[in-house]
Amino acid sequence: MAKSLFLMVLTGVLGLFGLGSLFVPTDSASLSEDDDVAATAEVSEEPVKIDDNSKEGFLEAEKETEKSEEKAVENNEKPAANATQSAAQTTAKSVQKSSVKPVTQTAKPATNTAKPAAQPASKPAPKPAAPANSITIAGNTIEIVNVSSVVDSGNHVNRIQKLLYGHNYASIFGGISRLGVGSTFVVRVNGRETTYRVGSKVYYDKDNSTANGALRRNGGKKNYMNSIARAYDYDAGVSYDLAIMTCAGQPLGGGDATQRLVLYAKAI
């Protein structure tokens, strides 16, 4: 029994180092059932003592193994950490680049606020100066020519005493038939203007049976030419400052007509 106990202890010790198979018999029949029971009882009473040196060597081997494993883990973790750190740096750079926006020029180009120089307002063409001796009536300004006897006035107005006469052309006295009592006109004598107002409007008949074509009225025998030249309305018995005369009635050709229109006016 003691022999069996000794072999069991030796086998346990050697088993720690993987050498138990060298001394343990391979024949399982050599160990009796009683020996196993006794060995179990004795082992529980006296624990097997293990050589301290052997234990320390075993622990150091384990520590070396653990260190090797830790180094391997560290070596495996470092590349991964380096890769993670590199990826993080790359991501940070990308984010930094994307977050930094190029500075845009917000300054607007200076606008020219100066207003263009005002163009001078176009002035209407100046009207030609009226002749020093002229009349402006019914929209026309006509030069006045002084005469000593009743002669053709042509394209202007003749003046004899207080009478102004001219043809009834559109550019001369053609529009005075539209005037009536109260109408006004302007006469210039040596550049001095005087305004006149119509006080009477009378038609006379021309008597071509006489040499000078006497002016009659209502079939009478009186020739009104002398009173007209003095701006005197004979039938009304009123003297005026000026008389204006032109042809009226039916045209007779050569600038002549069957009647004469006379406007008597006073200066105002």
matplotlib code that plots the C-alpha trace (Angstrom):
import matplotlib.pyplot as plt

x = [0.0, 2.9, 4.4, 1.2, 0.9, 4.4, 3.8, 0.6, 2.4, 5.3, 2.9, 1.0, 4.3, 5.6, 2.2, 2.7, 5.6, 4.1, 6.5, 4.0, 4.0, 7.6, 7.0, 3.4, 2.9, 0.8, -0.9, -4.0, -4.5, -1.5, -3.4, -5.9, -9.2, -8.1, -5.0, -7.0, -9.3, -6.4, -4.5, -7.4, -7.8, -4.2, -3.9, -6.7, -4.9, -1.5, -1.5, 1.2, 4.0, 5.3, 8.8, 8.9, 11.6, 9.5, 6.5, 8.4, 9.8, 6.3, 4.9, 7.7, 7.0, 3.4, 4.4, 6.7, 3.8, 1.4, 4.0, 4.5, 0.7, 0.4, 3.2, 1.5, -1.8, 0.0, 1.7, -1.7, -3.4, -0.8, -1.3, -5.0, -4.7, -2.3, -4.8, -7.6, -5.6, -4.6, -8.2, -9.3, -6.6, -7.7, -11.3, -10.5, -8.5, -11.3, -13.8, -11.5, -11.0, -14.8, -15.6, -13.2, -15.1, -13.2, -13.6, -16.1, -15.7, -18.7, -17.6, -19.7, -18.1, -18.4, -21.3, -21.1, -23.7, -22.8, -25.6, -24.8, -24.6, -28.0, -28.4, -29.5, -33.2, -33.7, -35.1, -37.7, -36.4, -36.7, -39.4, -38.2, -38.4, -41.4, -40.7, -40.5, -43.7, -46.1, -49.4, -50.1, -53.7, -55.6, -52.3, -50.3, -47.6, -47.4, -45.1, -46.7, -45.7, -46.7, -48.2, -49.7, -52.5, -54.6, -52.5, -52.1, -50.7, -49.0, -47.8, -47.7, -50.1, -50.4, -51.1, -52.7, -53.8, -55.6, -56.4, -54.5, -55.5, -54.3, -55.4, -57.5, -54.8, -54.4, -51.0, -52.3, -55.8, -57.6, -58.6, -60.0, -63.5, -63.6, -63.0, -65.9, -66.6, -64.3, -61.5, -57.9, -54.8, -51.3, -49.8, -46.1, -44.9, -41.1, -41.0, -43.5, -46.5, -50.1, -53.1, -56.4, -59.9, -62.6, -65.6, -67.5, -67.6, -69.1, -69.4, -69.4, -70.4, -67.9, -69.4, -67.3, -69.4, -67.2, -63.5, -62.1, -64.7, -66.6, -67.7, -71.4, -73.8, -77.4, -77.5, -76.9, -74.9, -72.4, -68.8, -67.5, -63.9, -62.8, -64.5, -63.0, -59.4, -60.0, -61.3, -64.7, -67.8, -70.0, -73.4, -72.7, -71.1, -68.2, -64.5, -62.0, -58.2, -57.7, -59.5, -58.6, -60.0, -59.8, -61.8, -65.0, -68.1, -67.7, -64.2, -63.8, -60.3, -57.0, -57.4, -60.6, -64.1, -67.6, -67.3, -65.0, -64.9, -63.9, -63.0, -63.0, -60.9, -59.7, -56.4, -56.5]
y = [0.0, 2.3, 1.6, 2.5, 5.7, 6.6, 6.0, 8.1, 11.1, 10.8, 10.5, 13.7, 15.6, 14.5, 15.1, 18.8, 18.7, 16.3, 13.4, 11.1, 8.6, 7.7, 6.1, 5.1, 1.5, 1.1, -2.0, -0.9, -4.3, -3.9, -1.4, -3.0, -1.5, -1.4, 0.5, 3.2, 3.6, 3.7, 6.1, 8.4, 8.4, 9.0, 11.9, 13.7, 13.4, 14.6, 17.2, 16.7, 19.2, 20.8, 22.0, 25.8, 26.1, 24.1, 26.2, 29.4, 28.1, 27.2, 30.7, 32.4, 30.4, 31.4, 35.1, 34.9, 33.4, 36.1, 38.8, 37.3, 37.2, 40.8, 42.0, 40.2, 41.9, 45.2, 44.7, 43.9, 46.8, 49.4, 49.0, 49.1, 52.1, 53.8, 53.0, 54.4, 57.5, 58.0, 57.6, 60.1, 62.6, 62.2, 62.7, 65.7, 67.3, 66.6, 68.2, 71.1, 71.6, 71.3, 73.7, 76.4, 78.2, 80.4, 84.0, 85.5, 89.1, 90.9, 94.3, 95.6, 97.5, 101.2, 102.6, 105.9, 107.9, 111.1, 112.3, 113.2, 116.8, 118.1, 118.8, 122.3, 122.4, 122.9, 126.4, 127.0, 128.8, 132.5, 134.2, 136.7, 140.2, 142.1, 145.0, 148.4, 149.5, 146.5, 145.1, 141.8, 140.8, 137.4, 135.6, 137.4, 140.1, 142.3, 145.1, 148.6, 150.9, 154.6, 155.9, 159.3, 158.0, 154.8, 152.4, 148.6, 147.3, 144.1, 141.7, 144.3, 146.8, 150.4, 153.3, 156.5, 159.0, 156.8, 153.9, 150.6, 148.5, 145.3, 142.3, 139.6, 137.0, 134.4, 135.8, 139.4, 140.4, 137.2, 136.5, 139.8, 138.8, 136.5, 139.4, 141.3, 144.2, 143.9, 142.0, 143.5, 143.8, 145.4, 148.1, 149.1, 152.5, 153.0, 150.0, 151.4, 149.1, 150.2, 147.8, 148.6, 147.3, 147.0, 149.3, 149.0, 146.6, 147.9, 146.5, 148.9, 148.3, 149.2, 151.2, 150.2, 152.6, 155.4, 155.9, 155.4, 152.8, 154.9, 153.2, 153.4, 152.1, 150.9, 152.2, 155.8, 158.4, 159.3, 158.2, 157.0, 156.8, 160.1, 159.4, 155.9, 157.4, 159.6, 156.6, 158.2, 156.1, 158.6, 156.9, 156.3, 159.8, 158.3, 159.0, 156.3, 156.2, 153.7, 152.0, 148.7, 147.8, 144.7, 143.2, 141.3, 139.9, 138.3, 138.2, 140.3, 139.0, 140.8, 141.1, 143.0, 142.2, 143.6, 144.9, 146.4, 145.4, 148.1, 147.7, 150.9, 150.7, 152.7, 152.6, 151.1]
z = [0.0, 0.9, -2.5, -4.2, -2.3, -3.2, -6.9, -6.8, -5.2, -7.6, -10.6, -9.4, -9.1, -12.4, -14.0, -13.3, -15.7, -18.1, -17.1, -15.4, -18.3, -17.7, -14.3, -14.2, -15.3, -18.4, -17.0, -15.2, -13.7, -11.4, -9.4, -7.1, -6.1, -2.4, -3.2, -4.9, -1.9, 0.5, -1.6, -1.8, 2.0, 2.7, 0.3, 2.0, 5.3, 4.2, 1.3, -1.2, -0.9, -4.1, -4.5, -4.2, -6.9, -9.3, -8.6, -9.2, -12.5, -13.6, -12.6, -14.4, -17.5, -17.3, -16.8, -19.8, -21.8, -20.6, -21.5, -25.0, -25.5, -24.2, -26.6, -29.4, -28.5, -28.2, -31.6, -33.1, -31.4, -32.4, -36.2, -35.6, -33.4, -35.9, -38.7, -36.6, -35.7, -39.3, -40.4, -37.8, -38.8, -42.5, -41.6, -39.4, -42.3, -44.7, -42.3, -41.8, -45.5, -46.2, -43.2, -44.4, -47.1, -49.5, -48.7, -51.1, -52.2, -50.7, -51.7, -54.5, -57.3, -56.8, -58.7, -60.4, -58.5, -60.2, -62.3, -65.9, -66.5, -67.3, -70.9, -71.6, -72.4, -76.0, -76.5, -79.2, -82.2, -81.5, -83.4, -86.0, -84.6, -85.8, -88.1, -86.4, -88.4, -88.5, -87.4, -85.7, -86.2, -86.7, -86.1, -88.7, -88.4, -91.5, -92.3, -92.7, -95.6, -95.6, -98.8, -99.9, -102.1, -102.4, -104.4, -104.6, -101.3, -102.7, -100.0, -97.2, -95.6, -96.8, -94.5, -95.5, -92.8, -90.1, -92.5, -92.8, -95.9, -97.5, -99.5, -98.0, -98.6, -95.9, -94.9, -94.7, -93.8, -94.8, -91.2, -90.0, -91.2, -88.1, -85.8, -84.2, -81.8, -78.8, -80.6, -80.2, -82.3, -82.0, -84.2, -84.0, -85.2, -85.0, -82.7, -80.3, -79.7, -79.3, -78.7, -80.3, -79.6, -82.4, -81.8, -85.1, -88.1, -91.3, -94.9, -97.9, -101.5, -104.3, -107.2, -110.2, -112.4, -111.1, -112.1, -108.6, -107.5, -104.9, -101.7, -101.2, -98.5, -98.8, -102.4, -101.4, -103.4, -100.7, -101.1, -97.7, -98.7, -97.2, -93.8, -93.7, -94.3, -91.2, -89.1, -88.9, -88.9, -90.7, -90.2, -86.5, -86.1, -84.1, -84.6, -84.0, -83.6, -86.5, -89.4, -91.1, -94.6, -96.9, -99.7, -99.1, -101.0, -104.4, -106.0, -109.1, -110.0, -109.7, -105.9, -106.2, -104.8, -104.7, -101.1, -98.5, -94.9, -92.5, -88.7, -86.7, -83.5, -80.5, -78.8, -75.3]

ax = plt.figure().add_subplot(projection="3d")
ax.plot(x, y, z, "-o")
ax.set_aspect("equal")
plt.show()
